[in-house]
Amino acid sequence: MKIGIIAIVVISTALVGCIPKIEVAAPKEPITINMNVKVDHEITIKADPDVERLINQRQAERTPSKMQAPK
């Protein structure tokens, strides 16, 4: 009986010593992310011929005749 109790105490003591320690700590230096990114884009707008004509007509009305582009 004493051997059983001693064995339990020894085994429990050994198991307590084997508990892993987990530690979460913030780094001392800030985290930096260096991203070299080049973004190119092209926007294309299509309009109906009637709308294009109207835009060109209104632009011609607002632009002095000396500055108008040749058609």
PELIN-V897515 format. One line per field, one symbol per residue. phi: phi as a letter, one per 20 degrees, with the letter a starting at -180 (. if undefined). psi: psi as a letter, one per 20 degrees, with the letter a starting at -180 (. if undefined). A space follows every 10 residues. Layout:
phi: ???
psi: ???
This chain:
phi: .fffffffff fffffffeff ddcdcfffdf edcddecddd bcddddcfgf ffffffffff feefffefff e
psi: ghhggggggg ghghhhijpq ppppqqqhqq ppooonpppp qpppppqqhg ggggghghhh hhpqhhiqqq .
